[in-house]
Amino acid sequence: FIETLRTSARDDADARERFLGIMANEASRMGRMVEDLLSLSRVEADERVRPRGIVDISAVVRAAITTLEGKLSAANIEIVTSGFDNRYEVHGDRDQLIQLYLNLLENAVKYGGSDRKVHVLIEHVDRDPALRLRAVRVHVRDEGDGIDPLHLPRLTERFYRVDDHRSRTEGGTGLGLSIVKHIINRHRGRIKIVSKQGEGSTFSTILPCA
């Protein structure tokens, strides 16, 4: 594009505006890619170091929702919350956990669609069958088109996209859920994804209680 702008399209105002728009979008996408790769690298480096701080999950999710207020307003999306009145303590890295729920909520906003709702439920379970411990579950459910079951096992792989064109259009890098997976691994938890086509998707994190 730069080469074209310096030669054949030098005096073409329409082409210049179109090319500059494409170049700006691609530069921005590459910036997000580098940012996510650096985040992933940091998370992987810390993965074997168990967090020692005590974090209230309801406060963390609330902070993530507050951060996204602008995007939620622009897409006319309402967040419906449940279970936020209680305190749910886990051993955790607050910044990483906020990043985790920001990624899940941003996905729900991107793929749930405008003028809809995103449901966020926090609950305590006395014994999670997989972790065999008391745990905190956070469910983030959108009202989007859902995901074909064939894709579910691969969603947390690096650069894996269900719809590559749509993901690029929405500004996705294909690394968000991979980052989520590594953060959850560091916190000795697990992620569960349930989706029905035409009914939306639910991303659930399960973390052991402190």
N, CA and C atoms as a LAMMPS dump frame, in Angstrom:
ITEM: TIMESTEP
0
ITEM: NUMBER OF ATOMS
630
ITEM: BOX BOUNDS ff ff ff
-5.0000000000000000e+02 5.0000000000000000e+02
-5.0000000000000000e+02 5.0000000000000000e+02
-5.0000000000000000e+02 5.0000000000000000e+02
ITEM: ATOMS id mol type element x y z
1 1 1 N 0.829 -1.206 0
2 1 2 C 0 0 0
3 1 3 C 0.866 1.261 0
4 2 1 N 1.929 1.268 0.789
5 2 2 C 2.828 2.425 0.836
6 2 3 C 3.46 2.653 -0.534
7 3 1 N 3.866 1.558 -1.162
8 3 2 C 4.492 1.648 -2.487
9 3 3 C 3.518 2.245 -3.501
10 4 1 N 2.275 1.793 -3.445
11 4 2 C 1.259 2.303 -4.371
12 4 3 C 1.005 3.783 -4.134
13 5 1 N 0.93 4.177 -2.844
14 5 2 C 0.67 5.579 -2.522
15 5 3 C 1.813 6.489 -2.968
16 6 1 N 2.996 5.929 -3.029
17 6 2 C 4.154 6.743 -3.436
18 6 3 C 4.324 6.791 -4.952
19 7 1 N 3.577 5.923 -5.659
20 7 2 C 3.75 5.884 -7.128
21 7 3 C 2.419 6.156 -7.831
22 8 1 N 1.737 5.101 -8.246
23 8 2 C 0.568 5.258 -9.119
24 8 3 C -0.608 5.971 -8.47
25 9 1 N -0.759 5.862 -7.14
26 9 2 C -1.926 6.483 -6.485
27 9 3 C -1.574 7.813 -5.82
28 10 1 N -0.429 8.376 -6.177
29 10 2 C 0.059 9.599 -5.522
30 10 3 C -0.958 10.735 -5.595
31 11 1 N -1.621 10.861 -6.73
32 11 2 C -2.55 11.967 -6.929
33 11 3 C -4.009 11.525 -6.894
34 12 1 N -4.252 10.308 -6.426
35 12 2 C -5.621 9.776 -6.37
36 12 3 C -6.134 9.894 -4.933
37 13 1 N -6.927 10.932 -4.658
38 13 2 C -7.39 11.212 -3.292
39 13 3 C -8.247 10.076 -2.727
40 14 1 N -9.125 9.521 -3.561
41 14 2 C -10.012 8.446 -3.088
42 14 3 C -9.206 7.207 -2.699
43 15 1 N -8.263 6.833 -3.568
44 15 2 C -7.428 5.661 -3.281
45 15 3 C -6.594 5.899 -2.025
46 16 1 N -6.1 7.135 -1.878
47 16 2 C -5.264 7.459 -0.715
48 16 3 C -6.053 7.266 0.584
49 17 1 N -7.287 7.766 0.616
50 17 2 C -8.105 7.629 1.827
51 17 3 C -8.41 6.161 2.129
52 18 1 N -8.738 5.412 1.071
53 18 2 C -9.068 3.986 1.253
54 18 3 C -7.863 3.213 1.753
55 19 1 N -6.706 3.436 1.132
56 19 2 C -5.492 2.71 1.519
57 19 3 C -5.037 3.082 2.925
58 20 1 N -5.131 4.371 3.264
59 20 2 C -4.719 4.799 4.604
60 20 3 C -5.609 4.169 5.68
61 21 1 N -6.897 4.025 5.376
62 21 2 C -7.81 3.362 6.314
63 21 3 C -7.427 1.907 6.534
64 22 1 N -7.125 1.202 5.432
65 22 2 C -6.707 -0.201 5.535
66 22 3 C -5.4 -0.319 6.3
67 23 1 N -4.444 0.559 6
68 23 2 C -3.144 0.522 6.676
69 23 3 C -3.295 0.773 8.173
70 24 1 N -4.167 1.718 8.544
71 24 2 C -4.396 2.02 9.962
72 24 3 C -4.998 0.811 10.677
73 25 1 N -5.978 0.153 10.026
74 25 2 C -6.611 -1.027 10.638
75 25 3 C -5.609 -2.16 10.819
76 26 1 N -4.773 -2.384 9.801
77 26 2 C -3.795 -3.475 9.884
78 26 3 C -2.716 -3.19 10.926
79 27 1 N -2.285 -1.929 11.007
80 27 2 C -1.284 -1.552 12.017
81 27 3 C -1.848 -1.742 13.419
82 28 1 N -3.119 -1.375 13.584
83 28 2 C -3.783 -1.542 14.876
84 28 3 C -3.91 -3.017 15.234
85 29 1 N -4.266 -3.842 14.234
86 29 2 C -4.393 -5.289 14.469
87 29 3 C -3.052 -5.898 14.865
88 30 1 N -1.984 -5.484 14.188
89 30 2 C -0.66 -5.996 14.533
90 30 3 C -0.247 -5.559 15.936
91 31 1 N -0.633 -4.345 16.311
92 31 2 C -0.353 -3.869 17.662
93 31 3 C -1.035 -4.725 18.706
94 32 1 N -2.308 -5.062 18.442
95 32 2 C -3.04 -5.929 19.387
96 32 3 C -2.409 -7.316 19.442
97 33 1 N -1.964 -7.804 18.297
98 33 2 C -1.319 -9.118 18.233
99 33 3 C -0.062 -9.152 19.101
100 34 1 N 0.782 -8.127 18.952
101 34 2 C 2.021 -8.056 19.744
102 34 3 C 1.685 -7.96 21.233
103 35 1 N 0.684 -7.15 21.551
104 35 2 C 0.262 -6.981 22.948
105 35 3 C -0.187 -8.314 23.544
106 36 1 N -1.014 -9.051 22.793
107 36 2 C -1.511 -10.345 23.283
108 36 3 C -0.392 -11.374 23.388
109 37 1 N 0.548 -11.364 22.44
110 37 2 C 1.679 -12.293 22.509
111 37 3 C 2.544 -12.018 23.739
112 38 1 N 2.754 -10.741 24.047
113 38 2 C 3.511 -10.389 25.243
114 38 3 C 2.765 -10.816 26.503
115 39 1 N 1.445 -10.612 26.513
116 39 2 C 0.634 -11.04 27.664
117 39 3 C 0.723 -12.543 27.848
118 40 1 N 0.606 -13.269 26.736
119 40 2 C 0.673 -14.728 26.791
120 40 3 C 2.034 -15.193 27.296
121 41 1 N 3.099 -14.541 26.84
122 41 2 C 4.444 -14.893 27.277
123 41 3 C 4.609 -14.68 28.782
124 42 1 N 4.079 -13.556 29.284
125 42 2 C 4.173 -13.275 30.721
126 42 3 C 3.378 -14.294 31.536
127 43 1 N 2.183 -14.622 31.054
128 43 2 C 1.337 -15.58 31.769
129 43 3 C 2.002 -16.957 31.808
130 44 1 N 2.567 -17.381 30.679
131 44 2 C 3.245 -18.684 30.632
132 44 3 C 4.452 -18.718 31.565
133 45 1 N 5.178 -17.591 31.648
134 45 2 C 6.355 -17.542 32.517
135 45 3 C 5.972 -17.686 33.983
136 46 1 N 4.767 -17.193 34.342
137 46 2 C 4.312 -17.248 35.743
138 46 3 C 3.503 -18.498 36.067
139 47 1 N 3.236 -19.331 35.051
140 47 2 C 2.243 -20.396 35.224
141 47 3 C 2.569 -21.368 36.35
142 48 1 N 3.845 -21.636 36.595
143 48 2 C 4.223 -22.6 37.631
144 48 3 C 4.336 -21.962 39.024
145 49 1 N 4.181 -20.635 39.077
146 49 2 C 4.276 -19.934 40.37
147 49 3 C 2.867 -19.68 40.891
148 50 1 N 2.502 -20.369 41.954
149 50 2 C 1.136 -20.247 42.46
150 50 3 C 0.934 -18.887 43.138
151 51 1 N -0.138 -18.179 42.829
152 51 2 C -0.398 -16.876 43.462
153 51 3 C -0.615 -17.036 44.962
154 52 1 N -0.17 -16.057 45.724
155 52 2 C -0.305 -16.124 47.181
156 52 3 C -1.3 -15.115 47.741
157 53 1 N -1.643 -14.115 46.936
158 53 2 C -2.578 -13.099 47.42
159 53 3 C -3.991 -13.646 47.557
160 54 1 N -4.804 -12.971 48.345
161 54 2 C -6.217 -13.32 48.486
162 54 3 C -7.035 -12.303 47.701
163 55 1 N -7.868 -12.796 46.807
164 55 2 C -8.637 -11.928 45.911
165 55 3 C -10.116 -12.27 46.003
166 56 1 N -10.954 -11.256 46.016
167 56 2 C -12.411 -11.439 45.99
168 56 3 C -12.867 -11.448 44.527
169 57 1 N -13.35 -12.587 44.081
170 57 2 C -13.73 -12.746 42.67
171 57 3 C -14.857 -11.802 42.26
172 58 1 N -15.825 -11.563 43.138
173 58 2 C -16.927 -10.663 42.77
174 58 3 C -16.406 -9.257 42.494
175 59 1 N -15.409 -8.793 43.279
176 59 2 C -14.823 -7.466 43.048
177 59 3 C -14.036 -7.444 41.746
178 60 1 N -13.359 -8.549 41.433
179 60 2 C -12.575 -8.647 40.19
180 60 3 C -13.491 -8.57 38.968
181 61 1 N -14.573 -9.339 38.976
182 61 2 C -15.491 -9.346 37.827
183 61 3 C -16.176 -7.991 37.694
184 62 1 N -16.516 -7.382 38.831
185 62 2 C -17.124 -6.057 38.801
186 62 3 C -16.169 -5.032 38.174
187 63 1 N -14.893 -5.137 38.5
188 63 2 C -13.892 -4.227 37.922
189 63 3 C -13.785 -4.421 36.412
190 64 1 N -13.845 -5.681 35.959
191 64 2 C -13.779 -5.968 34.521
192 64 3 C -14.989 -5.383 33.79
193 65 1 N -16.157 -5.503 34.399
194 65 2 C -17.376 -4.956 33.792
195 65 3 C -17.284 -3.436 33.696
196 66 1 N -16.79 -2.797 34.743
197 66 2 C -16.643 -1.335 34.751
198 66 3 C -15.704 -0.878 33.641
199 67 1 N -14.621 -1.618 33.421
200 67 2 C -13.659 -1.286 32.368
201 67 3 C -14.302 -1.299 30.987
202 68 1 N -15.292 -2.161 30.811
203 68 2 C -15.923 -2.327 29.49
204 68 3 C -17.175 -1.474 29.3
205 69 1 N -17.448 -0.558 30.206
206 69 2 C -18.688 0.215 30.132
207 69 3 C -18.86 0.922 28.786
208 70 1 N -17.761 1.453 28.247
209 70 2 C -17.84 2.158 26.963
210 70 3 C -18.29 1.24 25.831
211 71 1 N -17.673 0.053 25.749
212 71 2 C -18.024 -0.901 24.695
213 71 3 C -19.457 -1.408 24.877
214 72 1 N -19.849 -1.629 26.128
215 72 2 C -21.202 -2.121 26.401
216 72 3 C -22.237 -1.086 25.972
217 73 1 N -21.955 0.173 26.266
218 73 2 C -22.869 1.249 25.894
219 73 3 C -22.949 1.405 24.377
220 74 1 N -21.789 1.329 23.705
221 74 2 C -21.76 1.492 22.249
222 74 3 C -22.539 0.395 21.544
223 75 1 N -22.5 -0.834 22.084
224 75 2 C -23.198 -1.962 21.463
225 75 3 C -24.601 -2.156 22.043
226 76 1 N -25.002 -1.25 22.963
227 76 2 C -26.312 -1.353 23.617
228 76 3 C -26.514 -2.742 24.241
229 77 1 N -25.509 -3.173 24.994
230 77 2 C -25.559 -4.483 25.657
231 77 3 C -25.727 -4.283 27.156
232 78 1 N -26.669 -5.015 27.722
233 78 2 C -26.92 -4.956 29.161
234 78 3 C -26.262 -6.152 29.846
235 79 1 N -25.556 -5.89 30.944
236 79 2 C -24.971 -6.963 31.741
237 79 3 C -25.967 -7.324 32.848
238 80 1 N -26.382 -8.566 32.881
239 80 2 C -27.294 -9.049 33.922
240 80 3 C -26.472 -9.869 34.911
241 81 1 N -26.382 -9.406 36.154
242 81 2 C -25.52 -10.059 37.142
243 81 3 C -26.332 -10.79 38.204
244 82 1 N -25.716 -11.802 38.766
245 82 2 C -26.337 -12.572 39.844
246 82 3 C -25.24 -13.134 40.746
247 83 1 N -25.465 -13.067 42.067
248 83 2 C -24.509 -13.628 43.02
249 83 3 C -23.403 -12.68 43.427
250 84 1 N -23.506 -11.413 43.059
251 84 2 C -22.428 -10.457 43.344
252 84 3 C -22.467 -9.898 44.763
253 85 1 N -23.508 -10.213 45.518
254 85 2 C -23.622 -9.66 46.864
255 85 3 C -22.699 -10.357 47.86
256 86 1 N -22.229 -11.527 47.511
257 86 2 C -21.366 -12.294 48.417
258 86 3 C -19.891 -12.058 48.105
259 87 1 N -19.038 -12.477 49.02
260 87 2 C -17.594 -12.388 48.842
261 87 3 C -17.073 -13.795 48.553
262 88 1 N -16.268 -13.931 47.495
263 88 2 C -15.736 -15.245 47.099
264 88 3 C -14.215 -15.134 47.025
265 89 1 N -13.528 -15.641 48.014
266 89 2 C -12.074 -15.459 48.076
267 89 3 C -11.319 -16.639 47.468
268 90 1 N -10.327 -16.298 46.647
269 90 2 C -9.438 -17.309 46.068
270 90 3 C -7.998 -16.815 46.226
271 91 1 N -7.042 -17.755 46.164
272 91 2 C -5.644 -17.353 46.063
273 91 3 C -5.425 -16.908 44.615
274 92 1 N -5.085 -15.634 44.418
275 92 2 C -5.016 -15.19 43.035
276 92 3 C -4.174 -13.958 42.796
277 93 1 N -3.858 -13.753 41.526
278 93 2 C -3.188 -12.555 41.032
279 93 3 C -4.298 -11.663 40.481
280 94 1 N -4.58 -10.562 41.159
281 94 2 C -5.725 -9.728 40.802
282 94 3 C -5.664 -9.229 39.361
283 95 1 N -4.498 -8.737 38.931
284 95 2 C -4.367 -8.195 37.568
285 95 3 C -4.645 -9.266 36.518
286 96 1 N -4.103 -10.478 36.744
287 96 2 C -4.333 -11.554 35.775
288 96 3 C -5.798 -11.977 35.753
289 97 1 N -6.433 -12.007 36.917
290 97 2 C -7.844 -12.409 36.96
291 97 3 C -8.738 -11.37 36.29
292 98 1 N -8.406 -10.092 36.451
293 98 2 C -9.165 -9.061 35.735
294 98 3 C -8.99 -9.253 34.228
295 99 1 N -7.76 -9.546 33.801
296 99 2 C -7.508 -9.796 32.382
297 99 3 C -8.316 -10.989 31.891
298 100 1 N -8.387 -12.029 32.698
299 100 2 C -9.152 -13.226 32.344
300 100 3 C -10.614 -12.87 32.06
301 101 1 N -11.251 -12.166 33.015
302 101 2 C -12.677 -11.866 32.85
303 101 3 C -12.925 -10.771 31.819
304 102 1 N -11.953 -9.889 31.622
305 102 2 C -12.067 -8.926 30.516
306 102 3 C -12.127 -9.67 29.185
307 103 1 N -11.265 -10.667 29.013
308 103 2 C -11.246 -11.435 27.759
309 103 3 C -12.565 -12.155 27.547
310 104 1 N -13.095 -12.784 28.594
311 104 2 C -14.36 -13.515 28.447
312 104 3 C -15.517 -12.56 28.159
313 105 1 N -15.539 -11.435 28.847
314 105 2 C -16.624 -10.471 28.63
315 105 3 C -16.524 -9.815 27.252
316 106 1 N -15.302 -9.51 26.81
317 106 2 C -15.131 -8.924 25.473
318 106 3 C -15.595 -9.894 24.397
319 107 1 N -15.298 -11.192 24.574
320 107 2 C -15.785 -12.197 23.619
321 107 3 C -17.304 -12.226 23.597
322 108 1 N -17.918 -12.148 24.785
323 108 2 C -19.38 -12.17 24.857
324 108 3 C -19.979 -10.962 24.156
325 109 1 N -19.31 -9.811 24.277
326 109 2 C -19.783 -8.593 23.614
327 109 3 C -19.611 -8.711 22.101
328 110 1 N -18.434 -9.211 21.653
329 110 2 C -18.157 -9.328 20.221
330 110 3 C -19.098 -10.302 19.53
331 111 1 N -19.256 -11.473 20.123
332 111 2 C -19.96 -12.552 19.426
333 111 3 C -21.398 -12.764 19.899
334 112 1 N -21.783 -12.062 20.968
335 112 2 C -23.166 -12.159 21.426
336 112 3 C -24.094 -11.303 20.593
337 113 1 N -23.543 -10.235 20.027
338 113 2 C -24.352 -9.369 19.174
339 113 3 C -24.857 -8.142 19.913
340 114 1 N -25.087 -7.064 19.16
341 114 2 C -25.587 -5.814 19.74
342 114 3 C -27.035 -5.951 20.183
343 115 1 N -27.442 -5.046 21.06
344 115 2 C -28.838 -4.969 21.535
345 115 3 C -29.293 -6.247 22.223
346 116 1 N -28.359 -6.913 22.891
347 116 2 C -28.713 -8.136 23.621
348 116 3 C -28.17 -8.05 25.043
349 117 1 N -28.223 -9.167 25.748
350 117 2 C -27.759 -9.194 27.131
351 117 3 C -26.597 -10.174 27.285
352 118 1 N -25.738 -9.89 28.258
353 118 2 C -24.703 -10.827 28.679
354 118 3 C -24.982 -11.137 30.144
355 119 1 N -25.078 -12.409 30.463
356 119 2 C -25.432 -12.837 31.816
357 119 3 C -24.171 -13.299 32.55
358 120 1 N -23.958 -12.751 33.737
359 120 2 C -22.796 -13.123 34.542
360 120 3 C -23.277 -13.611 35.902
361 121 1 N -22.997 -14.859 36.205
362 121 2 C -23.425 -15.478 37.466
363 121 3 C -22.201 -15.958 38.236
364 122 1 N -22.14 -15.619 39.523
365 122 2 C -21.089 -16.133 40.395
366 122 3 C -21.746 -17.003 41.461
367 123 1 N -21.168 -18.18 41.684
368 123 2 C -21.734 -19.073 42.7
369 123 3 C -20.632 -19.852 43.409
370 124 1 N -20.954 -20.252 44.634
371 124 2 C -20.034 -21.067 45.432
372 124 3 C -20.503 -22.517 45.377
373 125 1 N -19.586 -23.455 45.222
374 125 2 C -19.93 -24.881 45.266
375 125 3 C -19.105 -25.552 46.356
376 126 1 N -19.76 -26.398 47.147
377 126 2 C -19.08 -27.047 48.275
378 126 3 C -17.981 -27.994 47.823
379 127 1 N -18.206 -28.62 46.668
380 127 2 C -17.178 -29.545 46.167
381 127 3 C -17.306 -29.668 44.658
382 128 1 N -16.336 -29.16 43.951
383 128 2 C -16.328 -29.315 42.5
384 128 3 C -15.853 -30.73 42.177
385 129 1 N -16.582 -31.482 41.329
386 129 2 C -16.223 -32.878 41.077
387 129 3 C -14.856 -33.078 40.444
388 130 1 N -14.39 -32.115 39.644
389 130 2 C -13.085 -32.264 38.997
390 130 3 C -11.949 -31.811 39.904
391 131 1 N -12.14 -30.665 40.564
392 131 2 C -11.092 -30.148 41.444
393 131 3 C -11.07 -30.857 42.793
394 132 1 N -12.235 -31.426 43.18
395 132 2 C -12.397 -32.084 44.481
396 132 3 C -12.126 -31.125 45.633
397 133 1 N -12.551 -29.9 45.439
398 133 2 C -12.348 -28.854 46.436
399 133 3 C -13.553 -27.912 46.43
400 134 1 N -13.676 -27.114 47.486
401 134 2 C -14.638 -26.016 47.449
402 134 3 C -14.19 -25.052 46.368
403 135 1 N -15.138 -24.505 45.65
404 135 2 C -14.75 -23.698 44.491
405 135 3 C -15.714 -22.547 44.248
406 136 1 N -15.237 -21.595 43.427
407 136 2 C -16.05 -20.475 42.961
408 136 3 C -16.236 -20.631 41.459
409 137 1 N -17.469 -20.607 41.02
410 137 2 C -17.76 -20.694 39.583
411 137 3 C -18.267 -19.343 39.085
412 138 1 N -17.729 -18.92 37.956
413 138 2 C -18.205 -17.703 37.284
414 138 3 C -18.659 -18.104 35.889
415 139 1 N -19.923 -17.851 35.598
416 139 2 C -20.489 -18.2 34.29
417 139 3 C -20.728 -16.913 33.499
418 140 1 N -20.167 -16.835 32.294
419 140 2 C -20.4 -15.696 31.393
420 140 3 C -21.155 -16.234 30.177
421 141 1 N -22.418 -15.827 30.061
422 141 2 C -23.271 -16.377 28.988
423 141 3 C -23.728 -15.271 28.053
424 142 1 N -23.54 -15.504 26.755
425 142 2 C -24.035 -14.538 25.767
426 142 3 C -25.297 -15.077 25.106
427 143 1 N -25.914 -14.239 24.277
428 143 2 C -27.141 -14.632 23.56
429 143 3 C -26.882 -14.659 22.061
430 144 1 N -25.665 -15.057 21.678
431 144 2 C -25.28 -15.059 20.27
432 144 3 C -25.725 -16.288 19.511
433 145 1 N -25.043 -16.549 18.396
434 145 2 C -25.426 -17.648 17.506
435 145 3 C -24.96 -19.011 18
436 146 1 N -24.075 -19.02 18.987
437 146 2 C -23.554 -20.3 19.461
438 146 3 C -22.401 -20.796 18.599
439 147 1 N -21.793 -21.893 19.049
440 147 2 C -20.604 -22.441 18.396
441 147 3 C -20.844 -23.905 18.061
442 148 1 N -20.456 -24.317 16.866
443 148 2 C -20.561 -25.721 16.479
444 148 3 C -19.744 -26.575 17.453
445 149 1 N -20.323 -27.677 17.969
446 149 2 C -19.615 -28.535 18.936
447 149 3 C -18.245 -29.013 18.443
448 150 1 N -18.052 -29.097 17.125
449 150 2 C -16.762 -29.531 16.579
450 150 3 C -15.613 -28.609 16.994
451 151 1 N -15.937 -27.325 17.214
452 151 2 C -14.896 -26.35 17.525
453 151 3 C -14.545 -26.292 19.011
454 152 1 N -15.44 -26.726 19.871
455 152 2 C -15.277 -26.51 21.313
456 152 3 C -13.952 -27.02 21.883
457 153 1 N -13.487 -28.236 21.519
458 153 2 C -12.229 -28.724 22.118
459 153 3 C -11.002 -27.898 21.751
460 154 1 N -11.081 -27.095 20.684
461 154 2 C -9.894 -26.373 20.192
462 154 3 C -9.927 -24.868 20.47
463 155 1 N -10.96 -24.391 21.148
464 155 2 C -11.135 -22.95 21.302
465 155 3 C -9.998 -22.266 22.051
466 156 1 N -9.333 -22.985 22.963
467 156 2 C -8.272 -22.347 23.757
468 156 3 C -6.887 -22.506 23.124
469 157 1 N -6.82 -23.051 21.905
470 157 2 C -5.536 -23.141 21.202
471 157 3 C -5.13 -21.763 20.68
472 158 1 N -3.819 -21.533 20.594
473 158 2 C -3.329 -20.274 20.038
474 158 3 C -3.788 -20.088 18.592
475 159 1 N -4.263 -18.91 18.305
476 159 2 C -4.645 -18.487 16.95
477 159 3 C -5.824 -19.272 16.365
478 160 1 N -6.483 -20.115 17.179
479 160 2 C -7.618 -20.86 16.627
480 160 3 C -8.84 -19.946 16.588
481 161 1 N -9.469 -19.88 15.431
482 161 2 C -10.668 -19.07 15.264
483 161 3 C -11.777 -19.918 14.654
484 162 1 N -12.982 -19.771 15.192
485 162 2 C -14.137 -20.457 14.614
486 162 3 C -14.472 -19.846 13.266
487 163 1 N -14.478 -18.516 13.217
488 163 2 C -14.772 -17.769 11.982
489 163 3 C -13.646 -16.763 11.795
490 164 1 N -12.68 -17.118 10.971
491 164 2 C -11.473 -16.297 10.833
492 164 3 C -11.791 -14.889 10.337
493 165 1 N -12.652 -14.788 9.329
494 165 2 C -12.967 -13.474 8.762
495 165 3 C -13.676 -12.596 9.793
496 166 1 N -14.657 -13.163 10.492
497 166 2 C -15.404 -12.377 11.479
498 166 3 C -14.508 -11.955 12.632
499 167 1 N -13.629 -12.864 13.049
500 167 2 C -12.725 -12.558 14.157
501 167 3 C -11.819 -11.381 13.802
502 168 1 N -11.279 -11.384 12.568
503 168 2 C -10.424 -10.275 12.143
504 168 3 C -11.218 -8.975 12.078
505 169 1 N -12.449 -9.056 11.565
506 169 2 C -13.301 -7.874 11.471
507 169 3 C -13.581 -7.287 12.844
508 170 1 N -13.789 -8.179 13.832
509 170 2 C -14.09 -7.739 15.186
510 170 3 C -12.835 -7.316 15.942
511 171 1 N -11.653 -7.502 15.349
512 171 2 C -10.413 -7.093 15.991
513 171 3 C -9.77 -8.17 16.839
514 172 1 N -10.194 -9.42 16.664
515 172 2 C -9.639 -10.516 17.462
516 172 3 C -8.277 -10.971 16.96
517 173 1 N -7.447 -11.485 17.885
518 173 2 C -6.119 -11.979 17.508
519 173 3 C -6.045 -13.504 17.561
520 174 1 N -7.058 -14.149 18.127
521 174 2 C -7.017 -15.599 18.261
522 174 3 C -6.209 -16.065 19.458
523 175 1 N -5.852 -15.126 20.361
524 175 2 C -5.027 -15.467 21.521
525 175 3 C -5.762 -15.301 22.848
526 176 1 N -6.916 -14.648 22.834
527 176 2 C -7.623 -14.335 24.079
528 176 3 C -7.927 -15.537 24.943
529 177 1 N -8.48 -16.588 24.349
530 177 2 C -8.858 -17.765 25.14
531 177 3 C -7.634 -18.587 25.544
532 178 1 N -6.558 -18.492 24.765
533 178 2 C -5.313 -19.147 25.163
534 178 3 C -4.755 -18.485 26.421
535 179 1 N -4.828 -17.163 26.47
536 179 2 C -4.403 -16.424 27.666
537 179 3 C -5.272 -16.826 28.85
538 180 1 N -6.584 -16.903 28.633
539 180 2 C -7.516 -17.327 29.689
540 180 3 C -7.125 -18.695 30.238
541 181 1 N -6.836 -19.628 29.34
542 181 2 C -6.485 -20.993 29.764
543 181 3 C -5.252 -20.998 30.663
544 182 1 N -4.212 -20.257 30.282
545 182 2 C -2.971 -20.264 31.057
546 182 3 C -3.148 -19.561 32.406
547 183 1 N -3.97 -18.526 32.449
548 183 2 C -4.25 -17.875 33.735
549 183 3 C -4.984 -18.841 34.662
550 184 1 N -5.946 -19.554 34.115
551 184 2 C -6.689 -20.523 34.925
552 184 3 C -5.767 -21.649 35.403
553 185 1 N -4.874 -22.113 34.532
554 185 2 C -3.919 -23.154 34.941
555 185 3 C -3.06 -22.672 36.108
556 186 1 N -2.612 -21.421 36.029
557 186 2 C -1.788 -20.889 37.117
558 186 3 C -2.565 -20.87 38.433
559 187 1 N -3.865 -20.639 38.359
560 187 2 C -4.696 -20.563 39.563
561 187 3 C -5.289 -21.914 39.946
562 188 1 N -4.78 -22.981 39.299
563 188 2 C -5.172 -24.365 39.613
564 188 3 C -6.668 -24.608 39.436
565 189 1 N -7.229 -23.931 38.437
566 189 2 C -8.656 -24.09 38.184
567 189 3 C -8.913 -24.787 36.862
568 190 1 N -10.106 -24.612 36.343
569 190 2 C -10.46 -25.212 35.057
570 190 3 C -11.497 -24.334 34.363
571 191 1 N -11.628 -24.529 33.051
572 191 2 C -12.618 -23.799 32.271
573 191 3 C -13.551 -24.795 31.6
574 192 1 N -14.812 -24.43 31.537
575 192 2 C -15.814 -25.283 30.895
576 192 3 C -16.579 -24.425 29.888
577 193 1 N -16.73 -24.95 28.674
578 193 2 C -17.423 -24.205 27.613
579 193 3 C -18.622 -25.024 27.133
580 194 1 N -19.789 -24.41 27.194
581 194 2 C -21.022 -25.054 26.725
582 194 3 C -21.664 -24.128 25.711
583 195 1 N -22.062 -24.674 24.576
584 195 2 C -22.67 -23.824 23.552
585 195 3 C -23.722 -24.601 22.762
586 196 1 N -24.799 -23.905 22.449
587 196 2 C -25.839 -24.463 21.585
588 196 3 C -26.072 -23.482 20.449
589 197 1 N -25.989 -23.983 19.232
590 197 2 C -26.18 -23.112 18.078
591 197 3 C -27.577 -22.506 18.088
592 198 1 N -27.61 -21.193 17.939
593 198 2 C -28.872 -20.468 17.974
594 198 3 C -29.284 -20.028 19.364
595 199 1 N -28.555 -20.476 20.399
596 199 2 C -28.938 -20.145 21.778
597 199 3 C -27.839 -19.444 22.563
598 200 1 N -26.63 -19.365 22.019
599 200 2 C -25.555 -18.688 22.72
600 200 3 C -24.553 -19.633 23.353
601 201 1 N -23.567 -19.052 24.04
602 201 2 C -22.476 -19.817 24.634
603 201 3 C -22.268 -19.404 26.083
604 202 1 N -21.833 -20.364 26.898
605 202 2 C -21.504 -20.085 28.297
606 202 3 C -20.07 -20.508 28.564
607 203 1 N -19.258 -19.562 29.014
608 203 2 C -17.872 -19.831 29.404
609 203 3 C -17.826 -19.768 30.929
610 204 1 N -17.456 -20.891 31.534
611 204 2 C -17.443 -20.982 32.994
612 204 3 C -16.025 -21.204 33.498
613 205 1 N -15.622 -20.4 34.48
614 205 2 C -14.34 -20.621 35.148
615 205 3 C -14.622 -21.199 36.527
616 206 1 N -13.828 -22.169 36.92
617 206 2 C -13.978 -22.791 38.239
618 206 3 C -12.629 -22.697 38.941
619 207 1 N -12.583 -21.942 40.035
620 207 2 C -11.348 -21.722 40.78
621 207 3 C -11.509 -22.205 42.218
622 208 1 N -10.494 -22.86 42.776
623 208 2 C -10.576 -23.34 44.162
624 208 3 C -10.649 -22.176 45.156
625 209 1 N -11.467 -22.328 46.184
626 209 2 C -11.579 -21.295 47.212
627 209 3 C -10.295 -21.202 48.029
628 210 1 N -10.033 -20.027 48.56
629 210 2 C -8.866 -19.837 49.445
630 210 3 C -9.159 -20.539 50.768
